[in-house]
Structures are given as structure tokens and as C-alpha cells.
């Protein structure tokens, strides 16, 4: 064993698929801040969608209260690892806002159904009830202008409403995204509920938009030209698409993103039975 100065082990940031941290099947990486980051491929994307679809029945079938508790647990773990996010260059006020945003969305888990659903008056002896239901697998492009708060603000509304997620991290902020994945892995989040791919969204997003097993898209991180391409690709499979708009991530997010991942189911039931 050499008695010379020790060489530090450089961390390779991997993907997060199905609750594990695999390397890209292509073996490709790209350098970010003196670290190596996995460069996701089309095959990695397909694996992430399969993992998200597999996790959907269990996650959507969990109670809203349980989903809220899990999202609250994520907030606790981000709080515990705030130093790591600050060391990656995430401003302190953004870490604070991300934690508060997770708690805010956790609180909506068992309230959104009352706000968006309800009993409908009908001309007949029936109960007619509308209830919001999760859409399925949500594809999300993380915004490039907010490494942590923007990422949290796009993932939390999708999962708290019972959807599973395939997230394409912003090319310039992969370290915060994979550190967030490490938080998820220790936060009682079932495997496959959130899957995070790093690399070049312009390379993988068209496959995500065209994938027949993805139900909704949040294009927060797409530039105008890419957004048009993705909307066109999504049209063939009739996906619900949330278009990118200029967003102040520190502002009150409202219910827009919660609604975008929900479908309304209407049930008729005869009275007196």
C-alpha cells in the first residue's frame, strides 16, 4: 500500500430507476462540477417507464392520507440533508422553500378530492358523483431555472395525487436531482413511484412524449421549440400536456399542477339500493 497522499474517490452520479441507482446501459457519462453524471439513453427511459407503470397500481391504490405522509417524510429528509443541497450550490432560501412546498403538497393529499369532486344534481332517481382519479404515469421535464424548488414543485403534485413519475433532470442541475433521488430512497417512497434520469432532455424527451405508456406530460423544462416537438409527439397517444410558462417558483403554485395530473370519473348509482 502506497504511503503517498490519498486520492479521493470521485463520485459518479447514477440514474434512479425502480428504487435502485443503475449506471446508464450505454455506459456514457458527462462531467459536471468535477463529478461524472450518467447520460441516460432511450433504453434507460424505457426501463424507467416500465418501473413507473409497475408501481402505479400500488401507489394509486394507497390512501390519500398515506400518500400525504410519504410526501411529508420526503420533506423531513430534505430538511435533514439541507447541507448537502447547499454544498451543491442550491441557495438556502430555495432549500427552505422546497421543504415548505413539500409540506404544502402533502397537506393537499386528502383534500383535493373534495375541492375538485362532488355530487351532481341529475333529473332522475340516481346519485351522480364526480371524483378526481390519477391519470397514470406522468412524464416531467424539470425546469432549468431552479435546481431544487422547481424540481420539487413539478414532482410533488404528480405523486401526491397518486401518479407515478419519470423525471428528466435539467441538464445543468443533475447533482441536485440525484441527491433528491437519494432522499427519496430513504423516505418510504415505494420503488418505481419516482424515477429520475440525468443527461440531455432534448435527446430523451421525444421518446418520453411518444411513449404509449405515459399518460401526462409536464413540460416545465422545455424550451419553446422543444415544447412544440414534444406536444406533436404526444398527440398521437392523446396525452394531457402542461405547457411551459414563465414561472416564479417561489410564488403560490395554486392547484394548476395538481389538476393537470388528474382525470374526473363520474359514477351513477340508483337511489334506494
C-alpha positions, 0 to 999 in steps of 0.5 A, spaced: 500 500 500 502 506 497 504 511 503 503 517 498 497 522 499 490 519 498 486 520 492 479 521 493 474 517 490 470 521 485 463 520 485 459 518 479 452 520 479 447 514 477 440 514 474 434 512 479 430 507 476 425 502 480 428 504 487 435 502 485 441 507 482 443 503 475 449 506 471 446 508 464 446 501 459 450 505 454 455 506 459 456 514 457 457 519 462 458 527 462 462 531 467 459 536 471 462 540 477 468 535 477 463 529 478 461 524 472 453 524 471 450 518 467 447 520 460 441 516 460 439 513 453 432 511 450 433 504 453 434 507 460 427 511 459 424 505 457 426 501 463 424 507 467 417 507 464 416 500 465 418 501 473 413 507 473 407 503 470 409 497 475 408 501 481 402 505 479 397 500 481 400 500 488 401 507 489 394 509 486 391 504 490 394 507 497 390 512 501 390 519 500 392 520 507 398 515 506 400 518 500 400 525 504 405 522 509 410 519 504 410 526 501 411 529 508 417 524 510 420 526 503 420 533 506 423 531 513 429 528 509 430 534 505 430 538 511 435 533 514 440 533 508 439 541 507 447 541 507 448 537 502 443 541 497 447 547 499 454 544 498 451 543 491 450 550 490 442 550 491 441 557 495 438 556 502 432 560 501 430 555 495 432 549 500 427 552 505 422 553 500 422 546 497 421 543 504 415 548 505 412 546 498 413 539 500 409 540 506 404 544 502 403 538 497 402 533 502 397 537 506 393 537 499 393 529 499 386 528 502 383 534 500 383 535 493 378 530 492 373 534 495 375 541 492 375 538 485 369 532 486 362 532 488 355 530 487 351 532 481 344 534 481 341 529 475 333 529 473 332 522 475 332 517 481 340 516 481 346 519 485 351 522 480 358 523 483 364 526 480 371 524 483 378 526 481 382 519 479 390 519 477 391 519 470 397 514 470 404 515 469 406 522 468 412 524 464 416 531 467 421 535 464 424 539 470 425 546 469 432 549 468 431 555 472 431 552 479 435 546 481 431 544 487 424 548 488 422 547 481 424 540 481 420 539 487 414 543 485 413 539 478 414 532 482 410 533 488 403 534 485 404 528 480 405 523 486 401 526 491 395 525 487 397 518 486 401 518 479 407 515 478 413 519 475 419 519 470 423 525 471 428 528 466 433 532 470 435 539 467 441 538 464 445 543 468 442 541 475 443 533 475 447 533 482 441 536 485 436 531 482 440 525 484 441 527 491 433 528 491 433 521 488 437 519 494 432 522 499 427 519 496 430 512 497 430 513 504 423 516 505 418 510 504 417 512 497 415 505 494 420 503 488 418 505 481 413 511 484 419 516 482 424 515 477 429 520 475 434 520 469 440 525 468 443 527 461 440 531 455 432 532 455 432 534 448 435 527 446 430 523 451 424 527 451 421 525 444 421 518 446 418 520 453 412 524 449 411 518 444 411 513 449 404 509 449 405 508 456 405 515 459 399 518 460 401 526 462 406 530 460 409 536 464 413 540 460 416 545 465 423 544 462 422 545 455 424 550 451 419 553 446 421 549 440 422 543 444 415 544 447 412 544 440 416 537 438 414 534 444 406 536 444 406 533 436 409 527 439 404 526 444 398 527 440 398 521 437 397 517 444 392 523 446 396 525 452 394 531 457 400 536 456 402 542 461 405 547 457 411 551 459 410 558 462 414 563 465 414 561 472 416 564 479 417 558 483 417 561 489 410 564 488 403 560 490 403 554 485 395 554 486 392 547 484 394 548 476 399 542 477 395 538 481 389 538 476 393 537 470 395 530 473 388 528 474 382 525 470 374 526 473 370 519 473 363 520 474 359 514 477 351 513 477 348 509 482 340 508 483 337 511 489 334 506 494 339 500 493 
